[in-house]
């Protein structure tokens, strides 16, 4: 059976990342038989409250990839304004392509088929460095980030420690 365009792209991206790893994350397959579900380890960026953490996530690609975006879900507990309490990451490039019905995002900020695992993960790392508390997926984390940063930092520090202990 011929592999789909998406499977071929994912296979090439995985091979590229294994040959030439990118700073800030590592990637592999959850199951060697399924190219559409990846396990990602996000390394907490230096000079952020997430520094020192090793956050596990799953990147799940639809069969229509690259025409439709994947979903990134943290498996490790995460406290961040742009990560829902269910672990789902909410950033523009992971939103369905086209116009935003709420008018918050421009079409070019949303999913485009040119995005790769590397560009997605660079956006996620950027999100960790600079949360968008004005458009939260986790209202409680956003409120704490804005109104009580020391408490926010304390909670994230606890989670960083948990990821270190899980190694």
N, C-alpha and C positions, 0 to 999 in steps of 0.2 A: 504494500500500500504506500502510495506517495505521501510524503510529509507535507503538511500545510505550509503556506508561506510563513505563518506565525511561528510554527515549530522550527522551521529552518532558521529564521531570524534569532529565535531564542537560543538555539544550539550554537550559532555563531557568536552571540554575545557572551554566552557562558564560557566558551572556549577562549575568547579574547580576555575575559576577566581572570580566567585561571592562568593564562600565559603572562598577563600584565595586570596584576592586581592594582586597584585604585585605593588610595589612602582614604580611610574613614569608614570602610565597610568591607565585609567579605560576603561572598555569595556562593551558593551551591544549591543542589536540588534536594527537596524533602525526600523524594523517591526517585531513584535513577530511571524509572520507567515513565516518569511524567515530567515533561519539559515545562509544563504550565504552572507548576507550583514550586517556588524557590524559597529557601531559607536564607535569610539575610541576618548578619550580625552587624549592627550599627555601633561603631565605636564612638563613645561620647566625645564630641569635639573639645579640643584644648581651649582653655579660657572660657568655658561655659559651665553652668551648674551640672551639666551632664558628663563632664570630663571624668574619665576613669571607668565609665560604665560600658557594659557590653550587652546591648539590648537586642534580643532576638525578635525577629519579625518574619512574617510570611508574605511573599509577593505573589499574588494569584492573578494569572493572565487569562482573559476570556479566549474562547476559541477564535474570536474575530480579531485578535491581536494581529497587527498593530493598528487596525482601524478603530478599536475601542481600547480604553485604558485599563491597566491592571488595578487591583486593590492592594494596598499595603496595610497589614494589620500587625501591630506589635503583639507578640506573645508574652514578652516580659511586661510586667506592670509598668505603665508609663503615665507620668503626670505632666501634661503639656496642654496649653490652650488649643492647639490644632490637632490633638489626638483625642478622639472620642473615648468615653469611658469603656467602650467595647474594644478599644485598641486600634480602631480604624483611623488612618491618617487622612486628614482633610486639607489638601493643598490644591491649588488651581490646576496644576498639570495632570492631576489624577481625576479631574472632573470630565464628564462626557464632553466630546467636542461640540463646537457650535456656540451659539449665543446663550448667555446666561439669562434665564427667564426673570431673574431678580435684578438684573442690570449691575451686579456687583463686579463681575469679571468681564474682561474683553475676550472675544473668541480666541485671539492669539495667545492668551494666557492659559487657556485650557488645553486639554489633550490634543496633541498633534502626532501623527504616525511617525514623525522623525525622532520622537523621544526613545531613549534606550534605557536599559537598567541603570547604566552609569548616570545619565542625566536625571533620572528619577531620584536616585540616591543622593546625588549632589544637591537636589532641591530639598530632600528630607534633612540632610545635614545642615543646610542653610536654615531650614525651619527650626532646628534645634538651637542654632546660634541666635536666631532673631525671630521669636514667636510673634504671630499676628494676633494679639489679644483683642483686636477690633472685630475679628470675624471668627469667633471661637467654635470649635466642635465640642469643647468641654468648657461650659460657662463657669463652673466652679474654679477650675484651674486658671482661667483667664482673669476672673475677679481677684483671686488670690495673687496672681502675678502682678496685677496693677495696684492692688490696695495693700498687700502685705507681703512684699517680696521676701523678707527674711523667713517667713513661714513657708512660702513656696520653695525656697532654696533648701530648707530643712527637709521637706517632703522628697524632693528630687534626690538629695544626698542619701536619704534612706533607701531609695530605689536603686541608686548607683551601687550602694553597698550590697544590696540583695543580688544584683547581677554579678558582682564580683564573687560572692559566696557560691553562686550557682555554677561557677566554672569548674 
